[in-house]
Amino acid sequence: MSTLLLNERDTEEGLLVSVCDADVVGETFENDDVSLTVDADFYDGEEAEEAAVVQSLARCTVANIVGTRAVGLAVEEGFVDEENVLDFDGTRHAQLLWM
């Protein structure tokens, strides 16, 4: 099971959270004409347990989530609807915006 990485940033708009599976950092994934690069400057963070990720997603204003485990957790916990998940060749991506 992949390790989860969690990064929280306070912004003028609120809490920005990035969550990803550790094994996708630095990778680029393709889906037709769209590509997704999991940039370490943005996604690399502290190793986190699932409970900490869930707490962070509950408090955030915006979240970017990449990786099969990370996106699966967000879906399982009700933060993201499965139909809003993007599938890339080899991983999954979702964004969360609380309005």
N, C-alpha and C positions, 0 to 999 in steps of 0.2 A: 504494500500500500504506500502510495506516494506521500511524502511529507507536505504539509500545507505551509505556505509562507503568507504572512499577513503584514501589511503596511498601512498605517493610518497617518493621514496628513490633515491638519486643520487649515482650512481655506476661508476666504471671506464669505463663500457661499455655504460653508458647513463642512462636515467631516467627509473627506474623500478616502475611500478604502480600496485597496487592491488586494486581491487574494488569488493565489495560484498554486498549482502543484509544483513542487520544487524541480521536478525533472523537465519542465517545459521552459524554464528561464533561459533566455538566450536563443531560443528556437524560433523559426519562422514557419508558419503553416499557410497553406494555400486552399482556396475554395473558389474555383472558377477564376474570375477576374479580381478577386479580393484576397489580400494577404494579411496575416496577423503576425507581428513580431512581438514576442514577449520580452520586452526591453528590461534588462536588469535594473537600470536606473529607476524605473517606475514600479516594477513588480517585486523585486527582491526585497525581502523583509525578514522579520523574525519568524522562526518556526513556531507554529501555533497548534494547539489542540482544537478539535472541532467545536467545543463549547466556546472557546475564545472567538473563533470566527463567527459563530452564530451571534454572540453578543455584539461584536463589531458591526455586523450587517444590520442588526436591529437599531443601532445608534447612528448609522451613517446617513448622509444626504445623498451621496453618489457612491456606487461601487462598480469596479471592473473586476470580473472574475474569469479566470482562465484555467483550464485543465479538467480532465474527466472527474476527478474526485472533488475538486473545489466547486464546480458547477453542479455536480450531483448533490452535494450537501445543500447548496442554495435552493435547489429545486425541492429536495426532500423537506427542508424546513419552511417552505412556502414563500421564500423571498422572490423567486423567479418562476414564471410559468414555463413548463417544458416547451410549449410552442414558440417561445421567444428566444430559445437557445440556438445559437449558430454552431453548426458542425463544420469544422475545418478538417483537412486531411490529417488525422492523428490526434486532434484534441477538440475541446468545446469552449465556447466563449459566451458570456452573458454580461449585460450591463443592468444596473439597478439604479433607479432614480426615484426618490421619494418626493412627491410634490405636495 
